Amino acid sequence: MHEITYPATLKNCTGCGICRDSCPLLRESGCTPDEMARQGVTLNEALSCSFCGACRSACPDGLWPGEFFANKRSEAVSSGEFDVASFRYLFPDRPNNVMAMYRRQYGIEYADLAPGAASGTCFFPGCTLMSYSPVLTRAVFAHLQEQSSCQAIWTDCCGKLLEQLGLQERLQHAQEQLISYAREHAITRIITACPGCYYDMKKLLQPVGIRVESVYENLAFKAADAAGGVSCTVHDSCPDRFTGQWGQQVRAALQQRGYTLVEMPHSGSSTICCGSGGQLSHFRPDLVEELTDLRRTEFAQTGAAWLVAYCLSCVLKYDSMLAGLPVTHALSLLLDLPADYAGAKERSCEMFQGPEGEQRWAAVMTD
């Protein structure tokens, strides 16, 4: 008989099945988390979880089955069952990874913005924003310099991707480096533009006395003028589903600018994962398609002019998978900036096409 090793958060699972309605993986399996624990989680099931937290939000007792799948990924890496090295092009702690290659290919760098300067307050844009939207990154930093005594930019990764891939030792090392960097540069406050970075960095840095804040609580946006009541609907980021802090700040700023808000059926704590979480696109693109199709349907039902997200990973997912969908980053609307990130995923893929693309791919995969 299979030996049951429950994560602490699942010991009280009643098997009610309510969480299945929130999760395509659980619906596909036909099992409750309790039943999965008894059967033993497969690697395929573990790689089919986006760690979006929808199951935890739906659970009457607030239990998080995602911990079960995260543990399996980590165990599979340690045992060699999961060949995580074949995905090393994603590792943010490697000099050669896809986003670093993208920045080199398109000449994106921030050497002129005093990265590494000693500063009480710095801007932490996050690796997705600084890679795929340099115009927005620079504009936000300029506004923060004027309004929030922000003197430097910190171009690093929070390490979330390492955690999602089950690379716990690498994650711990990366986090130790982040803390060391903050201390070395006398950083006492960071301002983030990514909700994922915000919650992860807050958990990491707050215990060592460093404040972590969002851009939306540090920028003063213009009052209503040109928006003219244009309607938009907000796609909430999964890391924000439990506090709703970013969603509230973004909605307030959009209304201040004169936009009319319309809500989709799944928003706030019940938001739909875009499919970026857990690197689901690399493991279960079919589930990602199911999630994005549902979001397309809900957006169409609102009749809104814009689908607005405050996580660039979400924006890029919808931009690349839902052709013709008017999706934009909240900061683009609030700061009246062009969407320089539109088509970024396609440009990233184009880097690896043809003979030169093959050479770039070989470079990315070389340790």
C-alpha positions as CSV (number, residue, x, y, z in Angstrom):
1,M,0.0,0.0,0.0
2,H,1.2,3.5,-0.8
3,E,2.6,5.3,2.2
4,I,0.7,8.6,2.6
5,T,2.9,11.6,3.3
6,Y,0.6,14.5,3.7
7,P,1.9,18.1,3.6
8,A,0.9,19.8,6.8
9,T,-1.7,21.9,5.0
10,L,-3.6,18.8,3.7
11,K,-3.9,16.8,6.9
12,N,-7.3,18.3,7.5
13,C,-8.6,17.8,4.0
14,T,-12.2,16.5,4.1
15,G,-12.3,15.5,0.5
16,C,-15.3,17.7,-0.1
17,G,-14.2,18.4,-3.7
18,I,-15.1,22.1,-3.8
19,C,-11.6,22.9,-5.0
20,R,-12.1,20.9,-8.2
21,D,-14.4,23.5,-9.5
22,S,-11.6,26.1,-9.4
23,C,-8.8,24.0,-11.0
24,P,-8.5,22.3,-14.4
25,L,-5.9,19.9,-13.0
26,L,-8.2,18.7,-10.3
27,R,-11.1,18.5,-12.6
28,E,-9.0,16.5,-15.1
29,S,-7.9,14.1,-12.4
30,G,-11.4,13.6,-11.0
31,C,-9.7,13.4,-7.6
32,T,-9.8,15.4,-4.4
33,P,-6.4,16.4,-2.9
34,D,-7.1,13.8,-0.2
35,E,-7.5,11.1,-2.8
36,M,-4.4,12.2,-4.6
37,A,-2.4,11.9,-1.4
38,R,-3.6,8.3,-1.0
39,Q,-2.7,7.4,-4.6
40,G,0.5,9.3,-4.8
41,V,1.0,12.4,-6.9
42,T,2.6,11.7,-10.4
43,L,5.2,14.0,-11.9
44,N,2.8,14.8,-14.7
45,E,0.2,16.0,-12.1
46,A,2.9,18.0,-10.3
47,L,3.9,19.7,-13.6
48,S,0.2,20.5,-14.3
49,C,-0.1,22.8,-11.4
50,S,0.3,26.5,-11.9
51,F,0.5,27.2,-8.1
52,C,-2.1,29.9,-8.7
53,G,-3.8,29.5,-5.3
54,A,-7.4,29.2,-6.7
55,C,-7.8,25.9,-4.9
56,R,-6.8,27.4,-1.6
57,S,-9.1,30.3,-2.2
58,A,-12.0,27.9,-2.9
59,C,-11.3,25.6,0.1
60,P,-13.7,26.2,3.0
61,D,-10.7,25.6,5.4
62,G,-8.1,27.6,3.3
63,L,-6.0,24.5,2.6
64,W,-3.5,24.7,-0.2
65,P,-3.1,21.5,-2.3
66,G,-0.4,23.3,-4.4
67,E,2.1,22.5,-1.7
68,F,1.6,18.9,-2.5
69,F,2.6,19.4,-6.1
70,A,5.5,21.7,-5.2
71,N,6.9,19.0,-2.9
72,K,6.6,16.5,-5.7
73,R,8.5,18.7,-8.1
74,S,11.3,19.2,-5.6
75,E,11.5,15.5,-4.8
76,A,11.5,14.7,-8.5
77,V,14.4,17.0,-9.1
78,S,16.4,15.5,-6.2
79,S,15.8,11.9,-7.4
80,G,16.5,12.6,-11.0
81,E,12.9,11.8,-12.1
82,F,12.5,15.3,-13.4
83,D,15.2,16.3,-15.9
84,V,15.1,19.9,-14.8
85,A,18.4,20.6,-16.6
86,S,16.6,20.5,-19.9
87,F,14.8,23.6,-18.8
88,R,17.9,25.5,-17.8
89,Y,17.2,28.1,-20.4
90,L,14.7,29.4,-17.9
91,F,17.0,29.5,-14.8
92,P,17.2,33.2,-13.8
93,D,20.4,32.7,-12.0
94,R,22.3,31.6,-15.1
95,P,24.0,34.3,-17.2
96,N,22.6,32.5,-20.3
97,N,18.9,32.4,-20.0
98,V,16.1,33.4,-22.4
99,M,15.4,36.8,-20.9
100,A,19.1,37.7,-20.7
101,M,19.5,36.7,-24.3
102,Y,16.5,38.8,-25.3
103,R,18.0,41.8,-23.6
104,R,21.4,41.3,-25.3
105,Q,19.7,40.8,-28.7
106,Y,17.6,43.9,-28.5
107,G,20.2,46.1,-26.7
108,I,18.2,46.4,-23.5
109,E,20.3,47.5,-20.6
110,Y,20.2,49.9,-17.7
111,A,23.8,50.8,-17.0
112,D,22.9,54.5,-17.2
113,L,20.4,54.3,-14.4
114,A,22.8,53.7,-11.6
115,P,22.2,50.0,-11.0
116,G,24.2,49.0,-8.0
117,A,24.3,52.4,-6.5
118,A,24.0,52.7,-2.7
119,S,20.5,53.9,-2.1
120,G,17.9,53.9,0.7
121,T,15.1,53.4,-1.9
122,C,15.4,51.5,-5.2
123,F,13.1,50.4,-8.0
124,F,12.8,46.6,-8.4
125,P,11.1,46.2,-11.8
126,G,11.3,42.4,-12.0
127,C,12.9,40.4,-14.7
128,T,9.9,40.2,-17.0
129,L,9.2,44.0,-17.1
130,M,12.9,45.0,-17.4
131,S,13.4,42.5,-20.2
132,Y,10.3,43.0,-22.4
133,S,9.3,46.5,-21.7
134,P,12.3,48.9,-21.4
135,V,10.2,51.9,-22.2
136,L,7.8,51.3,-19.4
137,T,10.6,50.4,-17.0
138,R,12.5,53.6,-17.7
139,A,9.3,55.7,-17.5
140,V,8.3,54.3,-14.1
141,F,11.8,54.8,-12.7
142,A,11.8,58.4,-13.9
143,H,8.5,59.0,-12.2
144,L,9.7,57.3,-9.0
145,Q,12.8,59.5,-9.0
146,E,10.6,62.6,-9.1
147,Q,8.0,61.5,-6.6
148,S,9.4,58.9,-4.2
149,S,13.1,59.7,-3.6
150,C,14.0,56.6,-5.6
151,Q,17.7,56.9,-6.7
152,A,18.6,53.5,-8.1
153,I,17.3,50.5,-10.0
154,W,17.9,46.9,-8.9
155,T,17.9,44.7,-11.9
156,D,17.7,41.3,-10.4
157,C,15.2,38.4,-10.2
158,C,13.2,37.5,-7.1
159,G,13.9,33.8,-7.7
160,K,10.3,32.6,-8.0
161,L,11.0,30.6,-11.1
162,L,13.6,28.6,-9.3
163,E,11.0,27.7,-6.6
164,Q,8.5,26.7,-9.2
165,L,11.0,24.4,-10.9
166,G,11.7,22.6,-7.7
167,L,15.3,24.0,-7.4
168,Q,15.2,24.7,-3.6
169,E,19.0,24.8,-3.1
170,R,19.4,27.3,-5.9
171,L,16.5,29.3,-4.6
172,Q,18.0,29.5,-1.2
173,H,21.3,30.6,-2.6
174,A,19.6,33.3,-4.8
175,Q,17.7,34.6,-1.8
176,E,20.9,34.8,0.3
177,Q,22.4,36.9,-2.5
178,L,19.4,39.2,-2.6
179,I,19.7,39.9,1.1
180,S,23.5,40.4,0.9
181,Y,23.0,42.8,-2.0
182,A,20.4,44.8,-0.1
183,R,22.7,45.1,2.9
184,E,25.8,45.9,0.8
185,H,23.9,48.8,-0.9
186,A,22.2,50.1,2.2
187,I,18.8,49.5,0.8
188,T,16.0,50.2,3.2
189,R,13.0,50.3,0.8
190,I,12.2,48.7,-2.6
191,I,9.4,49.7,-4.9
192,T,8.2,46.9,-7.1
193,A,6.2,46.9,-10.4
194,C,5.4,43.1,-10.3
195,P,2.9,41.7,-7.8
196,G,4.8,38.4,-7.7
197,C,8.0,40.1,-6.8
198,Y,6.2,42.2,-4.3
199,Y,4.8,39.3,-2.3
200,D,8.0,37.2,-2.6
201,M,10.4,40.0,-1.8
202,K,8.2,41.2,1.1
203,K,8.4,37.7,2.7
204,L,12.1,37.7,2.2
205,L,13.2,41.2,3.0
206,Q,10.6,42.4,5.6
207,P,12.1,40.2,8.3
208,V,15.5,41.9,7.8
209,G,14.0,45.4,8.1
210,I,13.5,46.3,4.4
211,R,10.2,47.8,3.4
212,V,8.6,46.5,0.2
213,E,6.0,48.7,-1.6
214,S,4.1,48.7,-4.9
215,V,4.5,51.4,-7.6
216,Y,0.8,52.2,-7.3
217,E,1.2,53.5,-3.7
218,N,4.2,55.6,-4.7
219,L,3.0,57.3,-8.0
220,A,0.6,60.1,-8.3
221,F,-1.3,59.6,-11.5
222,K,-3.0,62.5,-13.4
223,A,-6.7,63.2,-12.7
224,A,-9.3,62.3,-15.3
225,D,-8.8,63.9,-18.6
226,A,-8.6,62.0,-21.9
227,A,-10.0,58.6,-20.8
228,G,-13.5,59.9,-21.3
229,G,-15.3,57.0,-19.6
230,V,-13.6,54.3,-21.7
231,S,-14.4,51.0,-20.2
232,C,-11.9,48.4,-19.0
233,T,-11.9,45.2,-17.0
234,V,-9.1,44.2,-14.7
235,H,-7.5,40.7,-14.8
236,D,-6.2,40.2,-11.3
237,S,-2.8,38.6,-10.7
238,C,-2.7,35.2,-8.9
239,P,-0.3,36.4,-6.2
240,D,-2.7,39.1,-5.3
241,R,-5.8,37.0,-4.9
242,F,-5.6,36.7,-1.1
243,T,-5.0,40.4,-0.1
244,G,-6.4,42.2,-3.2
245,Q,-4.0,45.0,-2.4
246,W,-2.7,45.5,-6.0
247,G,-6.1,45.0,-7.5
248,Q,-7.6,47.7,-5.3
249,Q,-4.8,50.2,-6.0
250,V,-5.0,49.6,-9.8
251,R,-8.8,50.0,-9.9
252,A,-8.6,53.2,-7.8
253,A,-5.9,54.7,-10.1
254,L,-7.9,53.7,-13.3
255,Q,-11.1,55.4,-11.9
256,Q,-9.1,58.4,-11.0
257,R,-7.9,58.7,-14.6
258,G,-11.5,58.5,-15.8
259,Y,-11.9,54.9,-16.9
260,T,-15.1,53.0,-16.3
261,L,-14.6,49.6,-14.7
262,V,-16.5,46.5,-15.5
263,E,-15.8,43.2,-13.6
264,M,-15.5,39.7,-15.1
265,P,-17.1,36.8,-13.3
266,H,-13.7,35.5,-12.1
267,S,-11.9,38.4,-10.5
268,G,-10.3,39.2,-7.1
269,S,-9.9,36.0,-5.0
270,S,-11.5,33.9,-7.8
271,T,-9.3,35.2,-10.6
272,I,-8.3,32.8,-13.4
273,C,-4.6,32.0,-13.8
274,C,-3.3,33.2,-17.1
275,G,-1.2,30.1,-17.4
276,S,2.2,31.6,-16.7
277,G,2.4,30.3,-13.1
278,G,4.4,27.2,-12.5
279,Q,5.8,27.5,-16.0
280,L,2.6,25.7,-17.1
281,S,3.1,26.8,-20.7
282,H,6.2,24.5,-20.9
283,F,4.5,21.5,-19.4
284,R,0.8,21.6,-20.1
285,P,0.0,24.0,-23.0
286,D,-3.4,22.4,-23.3
287,L,-4.4,23.6,-19.8
288,V,-3.1,27.0,-20.6
289,E,-5.3,27.1,-23.7
290,E,-8.3,26.2,-21.6
291,L,-7.6,29.0,-19.1
292,T,-7.0,31.6,-21.7
293,D,-10.1,30.7,-23.7
294,L,-12.1,31.1,-20.6
295,R,-10.7,34.5,-20.0
296,R,-11.4,35.5,-23.6
297,T,-15.0,34.5,-23.1
298,E,-15.4,36.4,-19.9
299,F,-13.7,39.5,-21.3
300,A,-16.1,39.5,-24.3
301,Q,-19.1,39.3,-22.0
302,T,-18.1,42.5,-20.3
303,G,-18.1,44.6,-23.5
304,A,-15.0,46.5,-22.2
305,A,-12.6,48.2,-24.5
306,W,-9.5,47.0,-22.6
307,L,-8.4,44.0,-20.7
308,V,-6.0,45.5,-18.1
309,A,-3.5,43.5,-16.1
310,Y,-0.9,44.7,-13.6
311,C,1.5,41.7,-14.1
312,L,3.4,41.8,-17.4
313,S,3.6,38.0,-17.6
314,C,-0.2,38.0,-17.7
315,V,-0.2,40.7,-20.4
316,L,2.3,38.8,-22.5
317,K,0.4,35.6,-22.2
318,Y,-2.8,37.1,-23.5
319,D,-1.0,39.1,-26.1
320,S,0.6,36.0,-27.5
321,M,-2.3,33.6,-27.2
322,L,-5.4,35.6,-27.8
323,A,-4.9,37.3,-31.2
324,G,-6.8,40.6,-31.4
325,L,-7.5,40.9,-27.7
326,P,-7.0,44.5,-26.6
327,V,-4.8,43.7,-23.6
328,T,-2.5,46.3,-21.9
329,H,-0.5,46.8,-18.8
330,A,-2.2,49.1,-16.2
331,L,0.8,51.4,-16.1
332,S,0.6,51.9,-19.9
333,L,-2.9,53.3,-19.5
334,L,-2.1,55.3,-16.4
335,L,1.1,56.9,-17.8
336,D,-0.2,57.3,-21.3
337,L,2.6,55.1,-22.8
338,P,2.8,52.9,-25.9
339,A,2.8,49.2,-25.3
340,D,6.4,48.4,-26.3
341,Y,5.9,44.9,-25.0
342,A,3.3,44.0,-27.7
343,G,4.6,41.0,-29.7
344,A,7.5,40.4,-27.3
345,K,6.9,36.7,-27.1
346,E,6.9,36.4,-30.8
347,R,10.2,38.4,-31.0
348,S,11.6,36.1,-28.4
349,C,10.8,33.0,-30.5
350,E,12.2,34.7,-33.6
351,M,15.6,35.0,-31.9
352,F,16.0,31.2,-32.2
353,Q,15.0,30.8,-35.8
354,G,17.4,30.1,-38.7
355,P,21.1,29.3,-38.5
356,E,21.8,32.3,-36.3
357,G,18.9,31.4,-34.0
358,E,20.3,27.9,-33.6
359,Q,23.6,29.4,-32.5
360,R,21.8,31.6,-30.0
361,W,19.9,28.6,-28.6
362,A,23.2,26.6,-28.3
363,A,24.6,29.6,-26.3
364,V,21.5,29.7,-24.1
365,M,21.8,26.0,-23.3
366,T,25.6,26.1,-22.7
367,D,26.5,26.1,-19.0
